[in-house]
Amino acid sequence: MAVLETISLECTRGDRPLISGMSFALAAGELLYVVGSNGSGKTTLLRTLCGLSRPSAGEVRWNGTNIRALGDDYRTCLSYVGHSNGIQGELTPEENLRAAAHLGGHPDNSKIDYALEHVSLTRFAHLPAKVLSQGQKRRLALARLLVLSRTLWILDEPVSGLDVRSVAVIEDLFGEHLAGGGMLVITSHQALSWKAKTVNTISLDS
C-alpha cells in the first residue's frame, strides 16, 4: 500500500520547468533513487516532497492526504538532510544531537549515545563540532536520523565527502531503516549498495 505518493507533480525554477507529470508511489520498506544531471531538479524535487517548496501543479500525498493539509503532522514523520549539514560548530556532537532531539520531541539520551557510536563519533562527542573533518560533520548530520526515528528519510547526496568505510556504515544504516519498515528517498552521485526489498529509480534527465 502506498504511503508516500505524487500525483501529476510539476515543479519549476523561476520560469523554467524542471519536472512535469511525475507520479510515483512508495510503500513501507521501499527506496526511491532519484538520478539526474546537475540542474535537472533533484534538490527541487526533494524539497517539494518535504513540503519546503510548493509544486506548480499536482500533489504530494501521505497516506492518501495532501501534505499541505497535514502540515506538521506530516513533517513529524520525516527527516531531511540536504547539502548543508545543519550543525552548530560551537556545540559538541553530543550537544548538536541533544538539541535536535529536543526540537524533534525525542529527548532520549540513550539514542544520542547509540547514534554517536553508530557513526563512529563517540570519541569526538565532547569536542566542538567545528574541529571535525568534513566527513565527520557529514556523519554527525546523518546521526540525527537515528535520534529522531522518523519513518521517511529524504536525503540529498548523503554520502558526499565520506570515505569507503564510512559509506559502508551509512549503507548499513539505510538497510536497517528499510528493514524496519522505513522509507528512503535519496539522490547520490556515488554508487551505493542498496539493501532494500524494492528500489524505484526515477531519472530527471529522461
Buried (B, 14 or more C-beta within 10 A) or exposed (E): EBBBBBBEBBBBBEEEEBBBEBEBBBBBBBBBBBBBEEEBBBBBBBBBBBBEBEBBBBBBBBBEEEBEEBEEEBBBBBBBBBEEBBBEEEBBBBBBBBBBBEEBEBEEEEBBBBBBBBBBBBEBBEBBBEEBEEBBBBBBBBBBBBBBBBBBBBBBBBBBBBEEEBBBBBBEBBBEBBEEEBBBBBBBEEEBEBBBEEEBEBEBEE
